[in-house]
Amino acid sequence: MPGATVIDVPAAVLLGREGDVRSHVPAGAEILHAHYVVARPPAGVAFVQTLHGNLAAGEALPPNTVFLSWNHAVRHGATTFAYNGLNPADFTFRAQKNDYDLFIGRLHSVKGYRWAIEAAKRTGRRLIVAGGWRPSFRRRIRYVGDVDDARKGELLAGARCLWMPALWDEPFGLTLIEALFSGTPVVGTRRGALPEIVTPDVGALGDTLDELIEGSRTIETRSPEACRAHAERYFTHITMAEQYVSLYRNLLATGALGPGRPTPYTIT
């Protein structure tokens, strides 16, 4: 990619099974930013790592950790975070929606896919489920399995809404902003970072399945243009890069990363 030099590092080194990642850091580097746990942080260079999941209770927090949202940071006793971001050009915006709801993601209980299915049963709406293994569904619930980027883009752009009924504390939830970039509003729970990302203008949040079903009944009133504009304002790859650069500069200047910048509707 322009402006970047790619250095191949063996997976065994990245995972700490052999060798040392320090031997692969080029001379003159100011920052080493890892997106996995580094067993031995390198000496002589400022070190940062982004946590993409949730730590287990009692698990030690690695040094200079960057979380994915305000909620993600606070739950781990920290304040440093940078929101994920994506390139809007990678997503197809469509104002005219088809007559189906969409769930896309791992078919794990914490992702709440069973809530989406139950809602479809109660409301009689068509639901497309993408991802994971194949369960047994009723006639109006269509399973399409794992999808590539092109098919995922089509599904997101055409959906009446995306269901994100998370039953765990989502650190961020990339599918949320993928939907918003596609002009598709979100129906989800108030778990984890969802309230930081989904406002009433671009979706409906609730604490129970009944509240989500009720919110889904009027989800068409959200403007696809407002969904896209919201994601472009707060969750682009450029915004994410700017947040990280700010954290890098803080670390180099003060020895500490400093806090993240929450969206203005985050309840802190």
JOKABEL-V419475 format. One record per residue. N is the residue number from 0. OMEGA is omega as a letter, one per 40 degrees, with the letter a starting at -180 (* if undefined). NEAR is the number of other C-alpha atoms within 10 Angstrom. Layout:
BEGIN
n->N omega->OMEGA near->NEAR
n->N omega->OMEGA near->NEAR
END
This chain:
BEGIN
n->0 omega->a near->5
n->1 omega->i near->4
n->2 omega->a near->5
n->3 omega->i near->6
n->4 omega->a near->7
n->5 omega->i near->7
n->6 omega->i near->9
n->7 omega->i near->7
n->8 omega->a near->13
n->9 omega->a near->12
n->10 omega->a near->10
n->11 omega->i near->12
n->12 omega->a near->17
n->13 omega->a near->17
n->14 omega->i near->15
n->15 omega->a near->14
n->16 omega->i near->10
n->17 omega->i near->11
n->18 omega->a near->13
n->19 omega->a near->19
n->20 omega->a near->19
n->21 omega->a near->15
n->22 omega->a near->11
n->23 omega->i near->14
n->24 omega->a near->16
n->25 omega->i near->10
n->26 omega->i near->8
n->27 omega->i near->8
n->28 omega->a near->10
n->29 omega->a near->14
n->30 omega->i near->16
n->31 omega->a near->16
n->32 omega->a near->16
n->33 omega->i near->15
n->34 omega->i near->12
n->35 omega->a near->12
n->36 omega->i near->15
n->37 omega->a near->18
n->38 omega->a near->14
n->39 omega->i near->10
n->40 omega->a near->19
n->41 omega->i near->16
n->42 omega->i near->8
n->43 omega->i near->11
n->44 omega->i near->16
n->45 omega->a near->17
n->46 omega->a near->20
n->47 omega->i near->22
n->48 omega->i near->19
n->49 omega->i near->18
n->50 omega->a near->21
n->51 omega->i near->15
n->52 omega->i near->13
n->53 omega->i near->16
n->54 omega->i near->12
n->55 omega->i near->9
n->56 omega->i near->7
n->57 omega->i near->6
n->58 omega->a near->9
n->59 omega->i near->9
n->60 omega->i near->13
n->61 omega->i near->15
n->62 omega->i near->10
n->63 omega->i near->18
n->64 omega->i near->22
n->65 omega->i near->28
n->66 omega->a near->27
n->67 omega->a near->23
n->68 omega->i near->28
n->69 omega->a near->27
n->70 omega->i near->27
n->71 omega->a near->25
n->72 omega->a near->23
n->73 omega->i near->14
n->74 omega->i near->14
n->75 omega->i near->16
n->76 omega->a near->10
n->77 omega->i near->18
n->78 omega->a near->21
n->79 omega->i near->22
n->80 omega->i near->27
n->81 omega->a near->25
n->82 omega->i near->28
n->83 omega->i near->21
n->84 omega->i near->19
n->85 omega->i near->19
n->86 omega->a near->14
n->87 omega->a near->19
n->88 omega->a near->9
n->89 omega->a near->13
n->90 omega->i near->22
n->91 omega->i near->18
n->92 omega->i near->23
n->93 omega->a near->19
n->94 omega->i near->15
n->95 omega->a near->13
n->96 omega->i near->17
n->97 omega->a near->13
n->98 omega->i near->12
n->99 omega->i near->19
n->100 omega->a near->26
n->101 omega->i near->25
n->102 omega->i near->26
n->103 omega->a near->23
n->104 omega->i near->18
n->105 omega->i near->16
n->106 omega->i near->19
n->107 omega->a near->14
n->108 omega->a near->12
n->109 omega->i near->14
n->110 omega->i near->21
n->111 omega->a near->22
n->112 omega->i near->22
n->113 omega->i near->14
n->114 omega->i near->21
n->115 omega->i near->26
n->116 omega->i near->21
n->117 omega->i near->13
n->118 omega->i near->20
n->119 omega->i near->20
n->120 omega->a near->17
n->121 omega->a near->10
n->122 omega->a near->12
n->123 omega->a near->11
n->124 omega->i near->15
n->125 omega->i near->17
n->126 omega->i near->26
n->127 omega->i near->22
n->128 omega->a near->26
n->129 omega->i near->21
n->130 omega->i near->16
n->131 omega->a near->16
n->132 omega->a near->11
n->133 omega->i near->13
n->134 omega->i near->9
n->135 omega->a near->8
n->136 omega->i near->12
n->137 omega->a near->10
n->138 omega->a near->9
n->139 omega->i near->15
n->140 omega->a near->21
n->141 omega->i near->16
n->142 omega->a near->19
n->143 omega->i near->14
n->144 omega->i near->17
n->145 omega->a near->17
n->146 omega->i near->14
n->147 omega->a near->8
n->148 omega->a near->11
n->149 omega->i near->11
n->150 omega->i near->12
n->151 omega->i near->17
n->152 omega->i near->18
n->153 omega->a near->15
n->154 omega->a near->25
n->155 omega->a near->29
n->156 omega->a near->27
n->157 omega->a near->24
n->158 omega->i near->25
n->159 omega->i near->26
n->160 omega->i near->30
n->161 omega->i near->30
n->162 omega->i near->33
n->163 omega->a near->27
n->164 omega->a near->27
n->165 omega->i near->22
n->166 omega->i near->19
n->167 omega->a near->15
n->168 omega->a near->20
n->169 omega->i near->22
n->170 omega->i near->24
n->171 omega->a near->24
n->172 omega->a near->19
n->173 omega->a near->14
n->174 omega->i near->17
n->175 omega->a near->21
n->176 omega->i near->28
n->177 omega->i near->26
n->178 omega->a near->30
n->179 omega->i near->32
n->180 omega->i near->32
n->181 omega->a near->27
n->182 omega->a near->33
n->183 omega->a near->35
n->184 omega->a near->34
n->185 omega->i near->33
n->186 omega->a near->27
n->187 omega->i near->30
n->188 omega->i near->26
n->189 omega->a near->22
n->190 omega->i near->20
n->191 omega->a near->20
n->192 omega->a near->22
n->193 omega->a near->25
n->194 omega->i near->20
n->195 omega->a near->19
n->196 omega->a near->24
n->197 omega->i near->25
n->198 omega->i near->17
n->199 omega->a near->12
n->200 omega->a near->15
n->201 omega->i near->27
n->202 omega->i near->26
n->203 omega->i near->27
n->204 omega->i near->24
n->205 omega->a near->18
n->206 omega->a near->14
n->207 omega->i near->14
n->208 omega->i near->17
n->209 omega->i near->13
n->210 omega->i near->15
n->211 omega->i near->22
n->212 omega->i near->23
n->213 omega->i near->17
n->214 omega->a near->17
n->215 omega->a near->25
n->216 omega->a near->11
n->217 omega->a near->11
n->218 omega->i near->22
n->219 omega->a near->15
n->220 omega->i near->12
n->221 omega->a near->19
n->222 omega->i near->17
n->223 omega->i near->26
n->224 omega->i near->17
n->225 omega->i near->17
n->226 omega->a near->25
n->227 omega->a near->25
n->228 omega->i near->16
n->229 omega->i near->20
n->230 omega->i near->24
n->231 omega->a near->20
n->232 omega->a near->10
n->233 omega->a near->19
n->234 omega->i near->25
n->235 omega->i near->20
n->236 omega->i near->16
n->237 omega->i near->14
n->238 omega->i near->19
n->239 omega->a near->16
n->240 omega->i near->15
n->241 omega->i near->13
n->242 omega->i near->17
n->243 omega->i near->19
n->244 omega->i near->12
n->245 omega->i near->15
n->246 omega->i near->22
n->247 omega->a near->22
n->248 omega->i near->15
n->249 omega->a near->15
n->250 omega->a near->18
n->251 omega->a near->15
n->252 omega->a near->10
n->253 omega->a near->9
n->254 omega->i near->12
n->255 omega->a near->14
n->256 omega->a near->22
n->257 omega->a near->19
n->258 omega->i near->17
n->259 omega->i near->22
n->260 omega->a near->15
n->261 omega->i near->19
n->262 omega->a near->16
n->263 omega->a near->9
n->264 omega->i near->11
n->265 omega->i near->16
n->266 omega->a near->10
n->267 omega->* near->8
END
